[in-house]
Amino acid sequence: MNVNFEYYRIFYYVAKYRNFTKAARVLGNSQPNITRAMNCLEQQVHATLFIRTNRGVQLTSEGEELYNYVSAAMIQIFAAEEAFSENDGLLHGKIAVGTSETALNIFLLDKLKAFHQEYPGIRLKLYNYSTPQAMEAIRSGKVDFAVVTTPVEATVSPFFSSSFCTPIHKWHARHLQNCRMHRRIRRRNVRIQ
């Protein structure tokens, strides 16, 4: 059986909304085209998938069985699309930040607000940590970077040519933001002196 994947996609939305018109609206198509596609699908799978009523459609037992398979496949496809779209530059993605409450309020909060306004598609997840917890979160990969207020001893990761720890003074934050090297730093621990 060689069924057009587009028919399965349309079937997913018709079955999800139990209505040809709603599915057409979601898919940006016309209701007659959706109906035609579902008639073709029913012919190709040699089964009646819908019971058509004045209020929409109901799935037959064959339709329910097909929907179970198709919805599982669509969930996987949506997850794959999301994963690939996260790699689309700085338009989408996630950044995990470990920080102490003091560092968040003194230094980071304004920076995160500005970052979020410039890159609204990137989700920021904040973790409230003590300095030792933040360092462990960096080592384990739970956070992408951390901002703490207590001095720390850090070991060098084999992926970096210098230590995790970059000391800065809170009044030099603007300079750090403009520094070209800072833009290339990932998974670094920044502490305020």
C-alpha positions in Angstrom: 0.0 0.0 0.0 1.5 3.3 -1.1 -0.6 6.1 0.5 0.3 9.7 0.2 1.6 11.0 3.5 -0.4 14.2 3.1 -3.6 12.1 3.4 -2.4 10.8 6.8 -1.7 14.4 7.9 -5.1 15.5 6.9 -6.7 12.5 8.5 -4.9 13.3 11.7 -6.5 16.8 11.9 -10.0 15.6 10.7 -9.9 12.9 13.4 -8.5 15.3 16.0 -11.2 17.9 15.5 -13.9 15.5 14.4 -14.9 18.0 11.7 -13.8 18.6 8.1 -14.3 22.4 8.2 -12.2 22.8 11.4 -9.5 20.6 9.9 -9.5 22.7 6.7 -9.2 25.9 8.6 -6.2 24.6 10.6 -4.5 23.3 7.5 -5.2 26.4 5.5 -7.2 24.5 2.9 -10.8 24.3 1.7 -13.4 21.9 3.1 -14.1 20.3 -0.3 -10.3 19.5 -0.7 -10.2 18.0 2.7 -13.3 15.8 2.0 -11.8 14.7 -1.4 -8.5 13.8 0.3 -10.3 11.7 3.0 -12.4 9.9 0.3 -9.1 9.0 -1.5 -7.6 7.8 1.8 -10.6 5.6 2.5 -10.4 4.1 -1.0 -6.6 3.5 -0.7 -6.9 1.7 2.7 -10.1 -0.1 1.6 -11.9 0.9 4.8 -14.6 3.4 5.9 -12.8 5.7 8.4 -15.6 8.1 9.2 -19.3 8.2 9.9 -20.4 11.6 8.5 -23.1 13.4 10.5 -24.6 16.9 10.4 -22.4 17.9 13.3 -19.1 16.6 12.0 -17.7 13.1 11.8 -17.3 10.1 14.1 -14.5 7.6 13.7 -15.3 4.0 12.9 -13.4 1.3 14.6 -11.0 1.2 11.7 -10.7 5.0 11.9 -9.9 4.8 15.6 -7.3 2.1 15.0 -5.7 4.2 12.2 -5.9 7.4 14.3 -3.9 5.6 17.1 -1.1 4.9 14.7 -1.2 8.2 12.9 -1.4 10.3 16.0 1.7 8.5 17.5 3.6 9.2 14.2 2.5 12.9 14.2 3.6 13.4 17.7 7.1 12.1 16.7 7.1 14.3 13.6 6.1 17.4 15.7 8.9 16.6 18.2 11.4 16.3 15.4 10.3 19.6 13.8 10.7 21.3 17.2 14.1 19.9 17.8 15.3 21.0 14.4 13.8 24.4 14.7 15.7 24.9 18.0 18.9 24.7 16.0 17.8 27.6 13.8 20.3 30.2 15.1 19.1 32.3 18.0 15.4 32.2 16.9 14.5 29.2 19.0 16.0 27.1 21.8 16.5 26.8 25.5 19.1 28.2 27.8 19.5 27.0 31.4 21.0 29.4 33.9 22.1 28.7 37.4 22.2 31.7 39.6 22.0 32.8 43.2 19.2 35.1 44.2 21.7 37.9 44.9 23.4 37.6 41.5 20.0 37.4 39.8 18.7 40.6 41.4 21.9 42.6 41.2 23.3 41.6 37.8 21.4 39.2 35.8 17.7 40.1 35.9 18.0 43.2 33.7 20.3 41.3 31.3 17.8 38.4 31.0 14.9 40.8 30.4 16.8 42.5 27.6 17.9 39.2 26.1 14.3 37.9 26.2 13.0 41.0 24.4 15.6 40.6 21.7 15.2 36.8 21.4 11.6 36.0 22.4 11.8 32.5 20.9 14.5 31.3 23.3 13.2 29.9 26.5 15.2 30.7 29.6 15.1 28.4 32.6 16.5 29.7 35.8 17.8 27.6 38.7 18.3 29.1 42.1 21.6 27.6 43.4 24.3 28.2 45.9 27.7 28.6 44.4 28.8 25.0 45.0 25.5 23.8 43.5 25.9 26.1 40.5 29.4 24.7 39.8 28.2 21.1 40.0 25.3 22.0 37.7 27.8 23.3 35.1 30.0 20.2 35.4 27.0 17.9 35.0 25.6 19.9 32.1 22.3 20.7 33.8 22.9 24.5 33.2 24.6 26.2 30.3 26.2 28.9 32.5 26.0 30.2 36.1 26.3 33.6 37.7 27.3 33.5 41.4 28.6 36.0 43.9 31.0 33.8 45.9 34.5 33.2 44.7 35.1 29.7 43.5 38.0 27.4 42.5 37.2 25.9 39.1 38.9 23.3 37.1 39.5 23.6 33.4 37.2 21.6 31.1 38.9 20.0 28.1 36.6 22.0 25.9 37.8 25.4 27.0 41.2 27.0 26.9 40.7 28.8 30.2 38.8 28.2 33.4 35.1 28.2 33.9 35.4 31.2 36.2 35.6 34.7 34.8 35.8 37.3 37.6 34.1 40.6 36.9 33.1 43.6 39.0 29.4 44.5 38.9 30.2 48.0 37.5 32.1 46.4 34.6 29.1 44.4 33.4 28.5 46.8 30.5 32.1 46.2 29.3 31.7 42.5 29.5 28.5 42.7 27.5 30.4 44.5 24.7 33.4 42.3 24.8 33.8 40.1 21.6 35.3 37.3 23.5 32.3 37.2 25.9 30.0 36.4 23.0 32.0 33.3 22.2 32.0 32.0 25.9 29.7 29.1 26.6 29.2 27.2 29.9 31.3 29.7 31.8 30.8 30.7 35.4 30.7 34.4 35.9 31.1 35.8 39.4 30.6 39.3 40.7 33.3 40.7 43.0 
